[in-house]
Amino acid sequence: MTGLPRLAPALLAALTLAGPVHAAPSGDRAAFGIAMGAPVRQLSGARPFKPGWYDVVAPPAPDPRFDRVAVEAFAGTGVCVVQGVSSLISRDADGARVRAAVDRLADDFSARYGQPLKLDACTGLTCAPDAWGEDVQTGDRRYGYRWDVRGGPIRQVSVVVLAHSVSSFVYLVQYDSAELTGCRAEELRLPEAER
């Protein structure tokens, strides 16, 4: 999943501060109604929270399954990545509720994008079902789905679980542009202190 590990903590922190926006998972050509390559100035109320990243307060196509939407965008490429974050699911140490929510999303997304790759692995030495939340929080466990999309402006869609604590989680959907390589080149042009 391109960029999720390095970006997720920053996105979670920034998006937790903003008020809820019901955002949408969306079509084959746009995510939450936001077209890949669109200039960020076209996004009503977009606010920067990190170099290249913007909180989208009013996404064009909202959906109640997601409270926050953010985009990564640069002057030379426009929107490269669109992310949506769910509300916090708490008191769920075994992950049953967050996994059920992600599985329901996977069913919906599979109707649009086809069969996904399921991401359900734990690589830590102490992985155990009764430590599910702890394993997600330490990064030893991953849970989610990924779709490789061909022939359009979106190249990959991912839905993953992120830990807020050992018993509280959110799920994040990420849409990557088919032009993600150009986006990474734009990111590298930023001064190192801003990356």
Backbone as a chain_set.jsonl record, in Angstrom:
{"seq": "MTGLPRLAPALLAALTLAGPVHAAPSGDRAAFGIAMGAPVRQLSGARPFKPGWYDVVAPPAPDPRFDRVAVEAFAGTGVCVVQGVSSLISRDADGARVRAAVDRLADDFSARYGQPLKLDACTGLTCAPDAWGEDVQTGDRRYGYRWDVRGGPIRQVSVVVLAHSVSSFVYLVQYDSAELTGCRAEELRLPEAER", "coords": {"N": [[0.845, -1.162, 0.0], [0.905, 1.883, -1.047], [2.646, 4.422, 0.483], [1.06, 4.47, 2.843], [2.058, 3.669, 5.509], [3.907, 5.765, 6.254], [2.402, 8.048, 6.121], [-0.052, 7.787, 7.46], [-0.069, 8.299, 10.405], [0.287, 11.135, 10.472], [-1.92, 11.999, 8.999], [-4.026, 10.983, 10.565], [-3.651, 12.489, 12.932], [-3.999, 15.149, 12.007], [-6.574, 15.059, 10.867], [-8.181, 14.334, 12.984], [-8.413, 16.609, 14.427], [-10.15, 18.261, 13.019], [-13.639, 19.058, 12.37], [-16.388, 16.679, 11.795], [-16.842, 15.434, 8.472], [-18.896, 14.102, 6.188], [-17.872, 11.847, 3.952], [-17.207, 10.425, 0.693], [-16.855, 7.181, -0.88], [-16.178, 6.442, -3.764], [-16.516, 6.671, -7.543], [-15.241, 5.14, -10.596], [-13.546, 6.985, -11.678], [-13.14, 9.081, -9.979], [-12.531, 9.896, -6.552], [-14.441, 10.204, -3.714], [-15.716, 12.109, -5.149], [-13.65, 13.629, -6.055], [-11.476, 14.333, -8.544], [-8.641, 12.631, -9.819], [-5.632, 14.356, -10.374], [-6.816, 16.827, -10.35], [-6.594, 20.336, -9.704], [-5.751, 21.531, -6.464], [-6.894, 23.924, -5.709], [-9.422, 23.84, -6.736], [-10.906, 22.507, -4.922], [-13.292, 22.988, -2.663], [-12.846, 24.74, 0.296], [-10.46, 23.425, 1.014], [-7.805, 22.786, 3.216], [-4.432, 23.263, 4.054], [-2.423, 20.905, 5.861], [-0.031, 19.743, 6.123], [3.005, 19.811, 4.282], [2.057, 19.5, 0.963], [-0.252, 18.117, 1.603], [-3.778, 18.22, 2.174], [-6.638, 18.962, 4.055], [-9.885, 18.178, 3.234], [-12.621, 19.853, 3.626], [-15.23, 19.955, 2.618], [-15.989, 17.592, 0.747], [-16.842, 16.829, -2.671], [-18.572, 14.591, -3.041], [-19.977, 13.369, -0.507], [-20.051, 10.716, 2.024], [-21.506, 8.824, 4.589], [-19.917, 6.863, 5.831], [-17.384, 7.727, 6.242], [-15.608, 10.123, 8.084], [-13.693, 12.056, 7.623], [-11.794, 13.596, 4.998], [-8.916, 13.742, 2.998], [-6.396, 15.06, 0.795], [-3.484, 14.433, -1.187], [-1.586, 16.645, -2.953], [0.071, 18.399, -5.592], [1.531, 21.261, -7.241], [2.428, 20.687, -9.871], [1.171, 18.283, -10.494], [-1.418, 18.095, -9.539], [-4.117, 16.539, -7.75], [-2.978, 13.608, -6.189], [-3.346, 11.55, -4.372], [-6.121, 10.38, -2.561], [-7.661, 10.291, 0.533], [-9.826, 8.802, 2.952], [-11.148, 8.798, 6.235], [-12.577, 6.89, 8.809], [-14.949, 7.297, 11.544], [-13.986, 7.032, 15.01], [-13.741, 3.795, 16.308], [-14.353, 2.429, 19.232], [-13.553, 0.557, 22.287], [-12.978, -2.092, 21.375], [-11.16, -4.309, 21.535], [-10.545, -6.857, 20.466], [-10.899, -6.367, 17.844], [-13.18, -7.035, 16.416], [-15.441, -5.45, 15.656], [-14.318, -3.379, 14.045], [-13.118, -4.908, 12.054], [-15.384, -6.12, 10.921], [-16.66, -3.855, 9.855], [-14.754, -3.056, 7.943], [-14.751, -5.322, 6.333], [-17.366, -5.175, 5.301], [-17.12, -2.828, 3.782], [-15.252, -3.787, 1.955], [-16.801, -5.643, 0.558], [-18.6, -3.882, -0.727], [-16.786, -2.306, -2.25], [-15.649, -4.285, -3.818], [-17.635, -4.901, -5.63], [-17.374, -2.814, -7.369], [-14.602, -2.668, -8.041], [-13.672, -5.248, -8.406], [-12.188, -8.456, -7.493], [-10.417, -8.318, -4.44], [-7.09, -8.155, -2.964], [-6.631, -9.675, 0.036], [-5.48, -8.382, 3.056], [-4.19, -9.677, 5.73], [-2.324, -10.243, 8.118], [0.112, -11.116, 10.576], [3.181, -10.316, 11.828], [4.763, -10.235, 14.057], [6.596, -11.57, 16.887], [5.032, -12.255, 19.031], [2.395, -12.527, 18.202], [-1.043, -12.946, 18.634], [-4.467, -14.01, 18.817], [-5.834, -12.88, 21.037], [-4.416, -10.593, 21.441], [-4.961, -8.844, 19.422], [-5.608, -6.062, 18.971], [-3.413, -4.803, 20.193], [-1.359, -5.797, 18.595], [-2.002, -4.577, 16.141], [-1.628, -1.928, 16.851], [1.148, -1.84, 17.387], [2.102, -2.246, 14.898], [2.694, -4.738, 14.026], [0.617, -6.293, 13.088], [-1.469, -6.336, 10.23], [-4.477, -5.386, 8.667], [-6.83, -5.483, 6.129], [-7.773, -4.558, 2.761], [-6.852, -4.619, -0.724], [-7.108, -3.265, -3.967], [-6.074, -3.531, -7.265], [-6.32, -1.349, -9.844], [-7.025, -0.977, -13.232], [-6.498, 0.912, -16.253], [-7.512, 3.538, -15.896], [-7.736, 6.706, -14.129], [-7.226, 6.055, -11.497], [-5.033, 3.975, -9.787], [-4.763, 2.233, -7.664], [-6.646, 1.027, -4.893], [-7.065, 1.041, -1.457], [-8.108, -0.313, 1.672], [-7.664, -0.069, 5.029], [-7.045, -0.997, 8.47], [-6.34, 1.138, 11.172], [-4.695, 1.739, 14.227], [-5.758, 3.534, 17.063], [-5.521, 3.196, 19.692], [-4.936, 0.314, 21.824], [-7.469, -0.701, 21.822], [-9.068, 0.872, 20.256], [-9.958, 1.983, 17.054], [-9.649, 3.151, 13.639], [-10.749, 3.057, 10.243], [-9.165, 3.382, 7.126], [-9.451, 4.594, 3.862], [-7.707, 4.591, 0.851], [-7.028, 6.083, -2.205], [-4.975, 5.788, -4.904], [-3.35, 7.669, -7.402], [-3.028, 6.958, -10.901], [-0.873, 8.234, -11.826], [1.067, 8.274, -9.869], [3.864, 8.066, -9.674], [4.848, 10.448, -10.809], [3.869, 12.166, -8.896], [5.349, 11.444, -6.644], [7.842, 12.324, -7.513], [7.37, 15.078, -7.538], [7.002, 15.449, -4.795], [9.578, 14.917, -3.864], [10.851, 17.182, -4.714], [10.22, 19.045, -2.852], [11.586, 21.007, -0.184], [13.766, 19.275, 2.038], [13.203, 19.573, 4.778], [10.501, 20.006, 4.74], [9.299, 17.638, 4.032]], "CA": [[0.0, 0.0, 0.0], [1.808, 2.975, -1.289], [2.637, 5.592, 1.326], [0.223, 4.445, 4.031], [2.723, 3.675, 6.798], [4.534, 7.026, 6.616], [1.444, 9.13, 6.128], [-1.216, 7.553, 8.306], [-0.072, 9.038, 11.676], [0.088, 12.566, 10.223], [-3.304, 12.18, 8.577], [-4.874, 10.773, 11.735], [-3.518, 13.631, 13.832], [-4.597, 16.336, 11.397], [-7.999, 14.912, 10.628], [-8.865, 14.217, 14.256], [-8.643, 17.957, 14.915], [-11.214, 18.93, 12.27], [-14.978, 18.543, 12.604], [-16.718, 15.626, 10.849], [-17.33, 15.677, 7.121], [-19.249, 12.794, 5.667], [-17.215, 11.785, 2.667], [-17.631, 9.284, -0.087], [-15.956, 6.282, -1.575], [-16.609, 6.691, -5.078], [-16.552, 6.007, -8.843], [-14.022, 4.631, -11.207], [-12.705, 8.08, -12.152], [-12.955, 10.06, -8.911], [-12.696, 9.385, -5.194], [-15.195, 11.2, -2.956], [-16.033, 13.154, -6.115], [-12.428, 14.386, -6.326], [-10.782, 13.723, -9.682], [-7.178, 12.593, -9.788], [-5.047, 15.385, -11.218], [-7.495, 18.113, -10.17], [-5.856, 21.297, -8.884], [-6.315, 21.616, -5.12], [-7.689, 25.161, -5.608], [-10.798, 23.527, -7.131], [-11.567, 21.808, -3.816], [-13.872, 23.962, -1.75], [-12.455, 24.671, 1.698], [-9.272, 22.602, 1.284], [-6.874, 23.452, 4.126], [-3.182, 22.514, 4.187], [-2.045, 20.512, 7.213], [1.331, 19.236, 6.011], [3.37, 20.114, 2.894], [1.49, 18.608, -0.044], [-1.476, 17.47, 2.098], [-4.876, 19.137, 2.432], [-7.893, 18.48, 4.619], [-10.981, 18.629, 2.371], [-13.737, 20.033, 4.547], [-16.494, 19.695, 1.922], [-15.765, 16.82, -0.48], [-17.992, 16.914, -3.579], [-19.493, 13.455, -2.927], [-19.831, 12.821, 0.844], [-20.608, 9.409, 2.38], [-21.468, 8.761, 6.052], [-18.967, 5.887, 6.376], [-16.099, 8.394, 6.472], [-15.752, 11.428, 8.724], [-12.672, 12.994, 7.162], [-11.198, 13.359, 3.692], [-7.704, 14.525, 2.746], [-5.75, 14.776, -0.485], [-2.108, 14.839, -1.426], [-1.612, 17.33, -4.25], [1.195, 19.283, -5.891], [1.252, 22.186, -8.347], [2.686, 20.066, -11.163], [0.42, 17.042, -10.719], [-2.768, 18.115, -8.996], [-4.393, 15.513, -6.734], [-2.282, 12.33, -6.388], [-3.868, 10.577, -3.425], [-7.305, 10.805, -1.81], [-7.877, 9.408, 1.679], [-10.969, 9.008, 3.821], [-10.969, 8.157, 7.537], [-13.83, 6.652, 9.526], [-14.992, 7.737, 12.937], [-13.294, 6.13, 15.927], [-14.457, 2.622, 16.809], [-13.672, 2.176, 20.503], [-13.904, -0.64, 23.072], [-12.977, -3.163, 20.371], [-9.805, -4.863, 21.666], [-10.321, -7.998, 19.572], [-11.032, -5.889, 16.477], [-14.337, -7.626, 15.735], [-16.3, -4.43, 15.033], [-13.625, -2.688, 12.957], [-12.962, -5.862, 10.951], [-16.684, -6.266, 10.264], [-16.878, -2.643, 9.051], [-13.842, -3.114, 6.79], [-15.239, -6.39, 5.456], [-18.536, -4.645, 4.58], [-16.587, -1.932, 2.756], [-14.63, -4.62, 0.917], [-17.885, -6.17, -0.281], [-19.069, -2.783, -1.579], [-15.737, -1.927, -3.188], [-15.429, -5.4, -4.755], [-18.635, -4.78, -6.702], [-16.88, -1.797, -8.299], [-13.207, -2.858, -8.453], [-13.33, -6.656, -8.589], [-11.662, -9.232, -6.367], [-9.266, -7.671, -3.816], [-6.092, -8.908, -2.215], [-6.905, -9.473, 1.456], [-4.29, -8.153, 3.864], [-4.492, -10.156, 7.08], [-1.088, -10.899, 8.512], [0.789, -10.652, 11.776], [4.578, -10.721, 11.682], [5.473, -10.146, 15.335], [6.88, -12.827, 17.579], [4.006, -12.552, 20.027], [1.06, -12.393, 17.615], [-2.052, -13.846, 19.196], [-5.807, -13.446, 18.642], [-6.239, -12.05, 22.173], [-3.62, -9.361, 21.412], [-5.201, -8.291, 18.093], [-5.482, -4.606, 19.002], [-2.024, -4.458, 20.507], [-0.552, -6.107, 17.411], [-2.251, -3.536, 15.144], [-1.01, -0.69, 17.327], [2.61, -1.911, 17.25], [2.452, -2.38, 13.49], [2.964, -6.145, 13.714], [-0.538, -6.861, 12.385], [-2.146, -5.529, 9.21], [-5.766, -5.932, 8.243], [-7.496, -4.654, 5.14], [-7.926, -5.069, 1.397], [-6.263, -3.785, -1.765], [-7.542, -3.512, -5.338], [-5.289, -2.925, -8.327], [-7.283, -0.878, -10.83], [-6.34, -0.725, -14.5], [-7.171, 1.612, -17.327], [-8.161, 4.792, -15.525], [-6.897, 7.611, -13.345], [-6.929, 5.463, -10.186], [-4.283, 2.732, -10.003], [-4.905, 1.31, -6.538], [-7.538, 1.405, -3.803], [-6.781, 0.244, -0.263], [-8.852, -0.053, 2.9], [-6.882, -0.678, 6.1], [-7.328, -0.657, 9.862], [-5.275, 1.842, 11.877], [-4.965, 1.765, 15.661], [-5.674, 4.759, 17.848], [-5.026, 2.602, 20.933], [-5.059, -1.136, 21.683], [-8.873, -1.093, 21.698], [-9.772, 1.874, 19.459], [-9.449, 1.938, 15.689], [-10.34, 3.751, 12.51], [-10.327, 2.469, 8.975], [-8.744, 4.395, 6.167], [-9.466, 4.209, 2.454], [-6.764, 5.396, 0.077], [-7.056, 5.968, -3.66], [-3.719, 6.264, -5.48], [-3.409, 8.061, -8.8], [-2.232, 6.219, -11.878], [0.316, 9.066, -12.041], [1.709, 8.406, -8.565], [5.3, 8.257, -9.843], [5.042, 11.888, -10.974], [3.594, 12.792, -7.609], [6.52, 11.221, -5.773], [8.893, 13.22, -8.008], [7.019, 16.412, -7.027], [7.255, 15.441, -3.359], [11.028, 14.996, -3.667], [11.282, 18.552, -4.994], [10.011, 19.851, -1.656], [12.758, 21.027, 0.695], [13.753, 18.101, 2.925], [12.567, 19.919, 6.043], [9.038, 20.012, 4.571], [8.79, 16.304, 3.705]], "C": [[0.887, 1.22, 0.0], [1.614, 4.106, -0.298], [1.828, 5.512, 2.603], [1.021, 4.484, 5.321], [3.313, 5.031, 7.179], [3.533, 8.152, 6.763], [0.348, 8.964, 7.173], [-1.168, 8.304, 9.633], [-0.312, 10.535, 11.481], [-1.358, 12.845, 9.843], [-4.235, 12.012, 9.766], [-4.835, 11.972, 12.657], [-4.232, 14.85, 13.261], [-6.105, 16.211, 11.28], [-8.799, 14.766, 11.911], [-9.197, 15.595, 14.804], [-9.815, 18.648, 14.239], [-12.569, 18.335, 12.635], [-15.358, 17.518, 11.548], [-17.223, 16.15, 9.512], [-17.675, 14.31, 6.589], [-18.824, 12.723, 4.214], [-17.46, 10.486, 1.948], [-16.606, 8.433, -0.767], [-16.193, 6.332, -3.018], [-16.443, 6.239, -6.458], [-15.21, 5.561, -9.359], [-13.06, 5.754, -11.573], [-12.422, 9.107, -11.063], [-13.192, 9.389, -7.565], [-13.338, 10.487, -4.364], [-15.569, 12.38, -3.861], [-14.835, 14.004, -6.507], [-11.66, 13.67, -7.43], [-9.275, 13.732, -9.463], [-6.659, 13.634, -10.771], [-5.699, 16.745, -11.064], [-6.621, 19.053, -9.343], [-6.535, 21.443, -7.524], [-7.166, 22.873, -4.967], [-9.151, 24.926, -6.026], [-11.586, 22.851, -6.006], [-12.018, 22.822, -2.771], [-13.419, 23.715, -0.31], [-11.253, 23.805, 2.005], [-8.278, 23.406, 2.116], [-5.6, 22.633, 4.245], [-2.937, 22.116, 5.644], [-0.632, 19.97, 7.263], [1.727, 19.544, 4.566], [2.847, 19.046, 1.918], [0.177, 17.959, 0.362], [-2.511, 18.508, 2.52], [-6.067, 18.391, 3.016], [-9.004, 19.043, 3.726], [-12.242, 18.661, 3.225], [-15.075, 19.661, 3.904], [-16.227, 18.917, 0.636], [-17.017, 16.855, -1.361], [-19.016, 15.783, -3.441], [-19.348, 12.802, -1.548], [-20.534, 11.479, 1.042], [-20.467, 9.24, 3.891], [-20.499, 7.735, 6.637], [-17.614, 6.506, 6.702], [-16.342, 9.782, 7.037], [-14.811, 12.476, 8.163], [-12.175, 12.594, 5.781], [-9.983, 14.27, 3.565], [-7.159, 14.137, 1.382], [-4.281, 15.146, -0.393], [-2.114, 15.441, -2.822], [-0.412, 18.258, -4.366], [0.841, 20.128, -7.095], [1.398, 21.502, -9.708], [1.829, 18.855, -11.491], [-1.059, 17.145, -10.365], [-2.904, 17.002, -7.969], [-3.74, 14.189, -7.129], [-2.897, 11.205, -5.564], [-5.094, 11.197, -2.767], [-7.489, 9.787, -0.687], [-9.147, 9.805, 2.417], [-10.751, 8.225, 5.095], [-12.319, 8.051, 8.225], [-13.811, 7.349, 10.88], [-14.309, 6.67, 13.786], [-14.228, 5.007, 16.384], [-13.725, 2.218, 18.083], [-14.241, 0.956, 21.219], [-14.028, -1.854, 22.157], [-11.614, -3.858, 20.36], [-9.537, -6.048, 20.745], [-10.514, -7.631, 18.104], [-12.25, -6.392, 15.732], [-15.18, -6.576, 15.011], [-15.599, -3.732, 13.875], [-13.416, -3.628, 11.771], [-14.271, -6.055, 10.199], [-16.978, -5.053, 9.377], [-16.005, -2.657, 7.801], [-14.292, -4.202, 5.813], [-16.47, -5.943, 4.66], [-18.092, -3.683, 3.473], [-15.985, -2.732, 1.61], [-15.686, -5.223, 0.003], [-18.386, -5.094, -1.243], [-18.041, -2.432, -2.649], [-15.493, -3.023, -4.222], [-16.434, -5.374, -5.895], [-18.156, -3.792, -7.767], [-15.516, -2.142, -8.874], [-12.789, -4.309, -8.665], [-12.759, -7.28, -7.329], [-10.43, -8.545, -5.774], [-8.223, -8.684, -3.333], [-6.403, -8.63, -0.755], [-5.582, -9.371, 2.191], [-4.641, -8.541, 5.293], [-3.282, -10.942, 7.552], [-0.554, -10.28, 9.795], [2.202, -11.197, 11.73], [5.372, -10.66, 12.978], [5.658, -11.505, 15.976], [5.783, -13.219, 18.553], [2.585, -12.431, 19.487], [0.107, -13.433, 18.199], [-3.416, -13.205, 19.023], [-6.237, -12.55, 19.801], [-5.426, -10.764, 22.282], [-3.819, -8.641, 20.073], [-4.969, -6.777, 18.069], [-4.071, -4.142, 19.28], [-1.129, -4.694, 19.288], [-0.766, -5.079, 16.296], [-1.536, -2.256, 15.565], [0.509, -0.707, 17.165], [3.05, -2.01, 15.794], [2.785, -3.809, 13.084], [1.839, -6.778, 12.899], [-1.098, -5.839, 11.405], [-3.452, -6.207, 8.864], [-6.396, -4.961, 7.261], [-7.567, -5.351, 3.799], [-7.266, -4.092, 0.422], [-6.754, -4.242, -3.133], [-6.567, -2.816, -6.283], [-6.258, -2.616, -9.457], [-6.52, -0.543, -12.106], [-7.194, 0.108, -15.44], [-7.892, 2.883, -16.957], [-7.23, 5.642, -14.697], [-6.54, 7.098, -11.952], [-6.208, 4.147, -10.419], [-4.461, 1.728, -8.869], [-5.847, 1.914, -5.506], [-7.231, 0.473, -2.646], [-7.714, 0.655, 0.865], [-8.104, -0.792, 3.997], [-7.357, -0.2, 7.468], [-6.096, 0.044, 10.433], [-5.663, 1.934, 13.347], [-4.822, 3.171, 16.222], [-5.155, 4.391, 19.234], [-5.191, 1.089, 20.765], [-6.509, -1.595, 21.552], [-9.713, -0.088, 20.916], [-9.12, 1.978, 18.089], [-10.243, 2.857, 14.775], [-9.985, 2.9, 11.305], [-10.102, 3.606, 8.002], [-8.869, 3.822, 4.771], [-8.5, 5.141, 1.744], [-6.886, 5.05, -1.393], [-5.755, 6.56, -4.176], [-3.907, 6.55, -6.962], [-2.589, 7.127, -9.674], [-0.935, 6.96, -12.176], [1.111, 9.249, -10.752], [3.221, 8.612, -8.666], [5.624, 9.742, -10.017], [4.806, 12.643, -9.684], [4.776, 12.637, -6.664], [7.683, 12.103, -6.211], [8.633, 14.647, -7.524], [7.314, 16.505, -5.533], [8.749, 15.588, -3.077], [11.576, 16.384, -3.967], [11.055, 19.479, -3.805], [11.316, 19.899, -0.858], [12.658, 19.896, 1.71], [13.052, 18.391, 4.24], [11.039, 19.89, 5.957], [8.468, 18.637, 4.277], [8.398, 15.541, 4.925]], "O": [[1.546, 1.519, 0.996], [0.534, 4.694, -0.237], [1.905, 6.442, 3.406], [0.685, 5.287, 6.191], [3.223, 5.414, 8.346], [3.801, 9.122, 7.472], [-0.126, 9.962, 7.715], [-2.174, 8.92, 9.983], [-1.048, 11.142, 12.26], [-1.952, 13.815, 10.312], [-5.144, 12.821, 9.955], [-5.88, 12.429, 13.12], [-4.993, 15.51, 13.969], [-6.833, 17.162, 11.565], [-9.996, 15.052, 11.918], [-10.155, 15.745, 15.564], [-10.42, 19.542, 14.831], [-12.634, 17.221, 13.155], [-14.722, 17.473, 10.494], [-17.927, 17.157, 9.434], [-16.812, 13.434, 6.545], [-19.344, 13.44, 3.359], [-17.894, 9.518, 2.573], [-15.569, 8.941, -1.193], [-17.226, 5.684, -2.856], [-16.135, 5.047, -6.447], [-14.195, 5.598, -8.663], [-11.87, 5.501, -11.761], [-11.526, 9.935, -11.231], [-13.959, 8.432, -7.461], [-12.818, 11.601, -4.319], [-15.718, 13.508, -3.392], [-14.989, 14.999, -7.216], [-11.242, 12.524, -7.258], [-8.708, 14.715, -8.983], [-7.189, 13.773, -11.873], [-5.188, 17.731, -11.595], [-5.977, 18.62, -8.387], [-7.763, 21.475, -7.445], [-8.09, 22.878, -4.153], [-10.021, 25.734, -5.699], [-12.794, 22.647, -6.126], [-11.198, 23.432, -2.086], [-13.59, 22.621, 0.228], [-11.036, 23.471, 3.169], [-7.945, 24.544, 1.785], [-5.665, 21.433, 4.51], [-3.21, 22.897, 6.555], [-0.091, 19.759, 8.349], [0.86, 19.538, 3.692], [3.158, 17.862, 2.039], [-0.456, 17.304, -0.466], [-2.186, 19.525, 3.131], [-6.452, 17.328, 2.531], [-9.057, 20.25, 3.489], [-12.847, 17.626, 3.507], [-15.954, 19.113, 4.57], [-16.236, 19.498, -0.45], [-18.134, 16.905, -0.845], [-20.202, 15.993, -3.695], [-18.666, 11.784, -1.424], [-21.48, 11.146, 0.328], [-19.388, 9.495, 4.427], [-20.28, 7.74, 7.848], [-16.788, 5.879, 7.366], [-17.18, 10.529, 6.533], [-15.108, 13.669, 8.225], [-12.137, 11.413, 5.436], [-10.02, 15.43, 3.975], [-7.416, 13.044, 0.877], [-3.884, 16.035, 0.36], [-2.595, 14.816, -3.768], [0.057, 18.824, -3.378], [-0.037, 19.77, -7.88], [0.577, 21.717, -10.6], [1.764, 18.441, -12.648], [-1.866, 16.353, -10.852], [-1.911, 16.571, -7.382], [-3.918, 13.706, -8.247], [-2.959, 10.057, -6.003], [-5.107, 12.387, -2.453], [-7.474, 8.578, -0.921], [-9.498, 10.982, 2.497], [-10.23, 7.111, 5.059], [-13.106, 8.997, 8.226], [-12.799, 7.911, 11.301], [-14.086, 5.547, 13.333], [-15.362, 5.255, 16.794], [-12.601, 1.719, 18.022], [-15.264, 0.399, 20.82], [-15.043, -2.551, 22.159], [-10.985, -3.983, 19.309], [-8.408, -6.226, 20.288], [-10.321, -8.466, 17.22], [-12.348, -6.195, 14.521], [-15.59, -6.793, 13.871], [-16.211, -3.511, 12.83], [-13.52, -3.209, 10.619], [-14.272, -6.145, 8.972], [-17.488, -5.208, 8.267], [-16.47, -2.305, 6.717], [-14.219, -4.014, 4.598], [-16.607, -6.285, 3.486], [-18.623, -3.72, 2.363], [-16.178, -2.401, 0.44], [-15.48, -5.303, -1.208], [-18.575, -5.356, -2.431], [-18.387, -2.279, -3.82], [-15.168, -2.73, -5.373], [-16.115, -5.783, -7.011], [-18.503, -3.928, -8.94], [-15.282, -1.938, -10.065], [-11.654, -4.566, -9.066], [-12.837, -6.707, -6.242], [-9.495, -8.219, -6.506], [-8.46, -9.892, -3.304], [-6.436, -7.47, -0.343], [-4.675, -10.175, 1.976], [-5.327, -7.79, 5.986], [-3.226, -12.162, 7.401], [-0.74, -9.093, 10.063], [2.402, -12.406, 11.605], [6.553, -11.007, 12.987], [4.964, -12.466, 15.646], [5.625, -14.399, 18.866], [1.654, -12.247, 20.271], [0.409, -14.626, 18.25], [-3.528, -11.98, 19.075], [-6.935, -11.56, 19.581], [-5.72, -9.925, 23.134], [-2.935, -7.903, 19.636], [-4.215, -6.276, 17.235], [-3.59, -3.191, 18.664], [-0.249, -3.887, 18.99], [0.177, -4.741, 15.581], [-0.915, -1.582, 14.743], [1.099, 0.323, 16.835], [4.236, -1.874, 15.491], [3.122, -4.065, 11.928], [2.079, -7.694, 12.112], [-1.189, -4.648, 11.702], [-3.534, -7.433, 8.777], [-6.485, -3.762, 7.527], [-7.441, -6.572, 3.707], [-7.138, -2.901, 0.705], [-6.81, -5.437, -3.425], [-6.273, -1.633, -6.109], [-6.935, -3.509, -9.968], [-5.477, 0.108, -12.052], [-8.422, 0.033, -15.435], [-8.823, 3.274, -17.661], [-6.047, 5.325, -14.575], [-5.652, 7.645, -11.298], [-6.698, 3.292, -11.158], [-4.329, 0.522, -9.074], [-5.857, 3.122, -5.271], [-7.145, -0.741, -2.825], [-8.066, 1.827, 0.997], [-7.925, -2.007, 3.914], [-7.981, 0.853, 7.601], [-4.963, -0.386, 10.216], [-6.824, 2.179, 13.674], [-3.884, 3.898, 15.894], [-4.443, 5.168, 19.87], [-5.546, 0.627, 19.681], [-6.761, -2.75, 21.209], [-10.94, -0.183, 20.91], [-7.896, 2.053, 17.971], [-11.354, 3.28, 15.096], [-9.037, 2.117, 11.343], [-10.762, 4.644, 8.055], [-8.443, 2.695, 4.518], [-8.48, 6.344, 2.007], [-6.853, 3.882, -1.779], [-5.463, 7.725, -3.909], [-4.538, 5.777, -7.684], [-1.579, 6.576, -9.237], [0.002, 6.376, -12.72], [1.762, 10.277, -10.569], [3.801, 9.279, -7.809], [6.583, 10.236, -9.423], [5.469, 13.644, -9.41], [5.157, 13.579, -5.97], [8.438, 12.583, -5.366], [9.568, 15.351, -7.141], [7.819, 17.523, -5.059], [9.139, 16.304, -2.155], [12.668, 16.724, -3.512], [11.625, 20.568, -3.745], [12.072, 18.928, -0.859], [11.565, 19.593, 2.189], [12.362, 17.517, 4.766], [10.36, 19.766, 6.976], [7.247, 18.48, 4.272], [7.95, 14.399, 4.822]]}, "num_chains": 1, "name": "protein.A"}
